[in-house]
Amino acid sequence: MNNSQSTFLHALKAAVEAGKAILEIYESDRDFQVEAKADDSPLTIADQASNAVIMDFLSQTEYPIISEENKQLPFSERKNWKTCWIVDPLDGTKEFIKKNGEFTVNIALCHGGSPIFGVIYVPVSRELYYGDVRKGKSYKTVLDDNHQAQGAFFGEADRIHPAPEKSELVRVVGSRSHMNAETEAFIESIRPNYHAVEIVSKGSSLKFCLVAEGLADVYPRYAPTMEWDTAAGSAIAEAVGLKVIAQDTAGPLKYNKENLLNPYFLVRK
């Protein structure tokens, strides 16, 4: 891949600028709950505004794009893509509507079906997570009030690491919106291995980030997700040495599949 560092920086800028576009709508006084399903709702407008920014940035690169907001091309065309972007312009619909700040912009670059770089931006808190799988490093950079970094990206001071394994406590990431019987069954299955189990609730792709930065230990996802929901988080997790295990194959999640629906999966050491 040519000039990967420049390509990755381009994706970082795209995510931040998209986040700024979302915030303009998020901080308006309109009633998101009432208008959530309307074509001209703040949520729809925010999705589209973010996608427009990202497409403008990423179309300057040499790689094709899979985005939740774009018309999906048939696999007969996509199967020939060796490298591609996978984008969710606004992940965390319910979090956006509830105005709890836990929504994100997700951009990943995948090669041969595997994520090699991912960026997740949290516009409200200005937290920028990103991971380079090939170098085995992920980072968390908190931007200033103007959404600017105070130093260079990819700095050692911004490195994040998963928590060491321990027997006394396991922190399980649960979705604010998708806790179900399968997830509860998983939690009960591991309970005998620890003195205590703590449930850590978080919305959107931030669940990957919690495990990657050591604020949780395992993330079971036994509910439907699409590739754009997980590609960036997969990259950030894998770059710190975590495994993102598909339930159907017991191998890593794969991307740009014929069916863009993910199998259930587990994020752990």
N, C-alpha and C positions, 0 to 999 in steps of 0.2 A: 504494500500500500504506500502510495507516494505522500510524503509530507504529512504523516499522521498527526503530529503535534499541532500543526496549523489547522487541520481538519477538526480536531478535538476542540481547540479554542473557538472555532467558528460555531460549533454546537453549543458551547457554554454561552456565548454571546446571544445566540438565538433563543435559548431558554430564558435568559434574563430579560431580554426585550419582550418576549411573549408574556412573561410574568407581569411586566409593567403594563402591558395592554389589558391584561385581565383585571388588574387592580383598578384601573380607571372605571370599569363597569362594576366591580365588586363593591367599591366604596360609594356607589350611588345610593340614593334613598329609595329605590324601587323595591317592591315586594317580590322577592325571588320565589317564595313558596307558591304564591298565587299564580305566577307567570311561568313556572318551571317547565311546563310542557307546551307553551306557546311558541310559535316559530320566531316571534320577535322578542322572546324573553331575554332578560339579562344573561341567563345561562347560555342560551343559544348564541347570543351575540358575543359573549366572552369566548366560547369555543371557537367561533369563526374568526374573531379578531386574533386570537392566539395562533390559530392555524395559519392565517395569512402571513403573520410575521415569520413563523418558522419556515414556511414554504419559500418565502423570499430569501431567507438565509441559506437554506439547504439546497435550493435549486442552483445555487452558485457552485456547488460541489459536483463531483462526477458520478454520484451515486443516486439511484432511484429511491423513492420514498413511499413507505406504507404509513398512512396516517388514519386515525379513526375518523377524521372529518373529510377524508377524500373518498371518492368512488373507488372501491376495491377492484383491482385488475385481476383477470383470471389467472389461475396457477400456471396455465400453459405459457403465459408470458413471464410470470414471476419466477418460475423454477429455474430460469436461466440467469437470475441475478446472483452473482457470487457474493456481492456486498451490497447492503442496502440500509437505509435509515428506517427505524420504526418509531412512530411518534404518537403520543397522546397529548394533544394541546392543552387539555384541562382534565386531570385525573382527580376524582373525588367529588362527583356531582352532589351527593348528599351533604358533604362538608361545605361545599360552596353555598348551597341553599341555606344551610343552618348558620352560615357565617361564623364557623368556628376556626377558620384559618387553615385547616388541615387539607388543603388541596394543592396540587402540584402540576408542574409542566414536566413531561417526561420525553426525553430524546435518547435513542440508543443507536449505535452503529453496529450492525451484525455482519459477520463474515462466515460463509460456509454454514449458516444455520446457528451460529453461536455468537453471543454478544461479545464485542471486544472493547466497547466504550459506552458508558452511560452517564447521563446527567439528569438530575432531578432538582428542580428549583421550587422553593416554597415562597411564593411572592410576599405573603403577609409577614413572615419572620425574616425574609431575605436570606435564608439558609440555602446554600448551593452545595449539593452533594454530587460528586462525580468520581468515576472509577475507570482506570486503565487496566483491563484484564491482563494484557500481555506483560505489563510491568509489575503486576501484582500489587497495585497501590490504589487506595481510594482516599478521598479528601472531603472535608466539610469546610467551606469558606463562607463566613458570614459577611454579607455586603453591608455597606453603610446606608444611610437614609436615602441616598440617591441611587441605590442599587449599583454601586461601584465597589470594586475590590480595593483594599488599602495596600495590597502587595501583589506579588506575582502569583498566578495560579500554579498549582502543582508544587506548592512549597511544603517542606517537611513538617513545618509547624502545624499544618492543616491536615496531616495524615490522621485517619481514623482506623481503629482496630476492633475486632470482636472481643468479647469478654472471655477470660480463661474459663475452662470448664470447672464446675464445682458440684459437689454432691448435696450441699445443704439447701440450695435454692435454685429453681429453674424459673425463668421469666418467659412466659409464653405470650407472643403477640396475638391479639385477637382484634378482629375488625369491629369498628363501631356499628357497622351496618350489616355484617354477614356472619355473625356467630351462629352456628347451627349444630345439629345433633352430631354430625361427623367430627366437627372440631372438638366438641365437648367430649366425645368418646376418645379422641386422641389424648386430650389432657388427662383423662382418667387412666389411660393406659400407661402414661409415664409417671403418674403420681407416686407409685411405690418406689421409684428410683431416687426420690429426693425427700428431704425433710419437709420442704414446703414448695408449693407451686403458686406463682404470682401471675395474674393476668394483666397484661399491659395493653390498653386499648389505644388504637391510633387509626386514623383514616388514610385512605389513598395509598400511594406507593411508599409513604413514609414508614410503613411497616418493615420493608426491606432495610431502610436506613437505620432503624432502631437496632436491628441485629448487627448490622455492619459496624456501627460505632459503639457496640458493647452495652447498649442500654436495654437489651433483651437478648434472649439466648436461642429461641427457636420460633419460627413462624410457620404454622401449618395453614395451608390454604385449601380447604375442602369445600370450595364453592367456585362457580364459574368465573373465569377471567379471560380476557383476550390478550393477544401478544403485545399490543401497545400498552396494556396495563402493567406489564411485568418486565419488558425487555431492559429498560434502564435500570430498574432495581436489581435484576439478575446480574447485570454487569458490575454494579457497585458491590453486590454481595460476593460474587465470584472473585473480584479483584482483591478482597481481603482474606481469601482462602475459604470462604463459606461454600457449601454445596447447595444448589437449587435442584432438588430431586423430583422428577416427574413420577407420579404414582403409577402410571401405566407401564413405564419402561424401566423404572429404578435408575435411570440415567438423567443427565441434565436436561432442563427444558430446552427445546429446539425452536427456532424461529424461521419465519417465512415458509411456514408449512402450507400444505394445500388447504387445510382447515385452520383458520387463524385463532380458533378457540383453543385455549390451553387445557391440558389435563390438570387434575388436582396436583398439588405439589407441596413440598416441605423445604424450608430454608433452615439449615443447621450446619454445625461444624462437621 
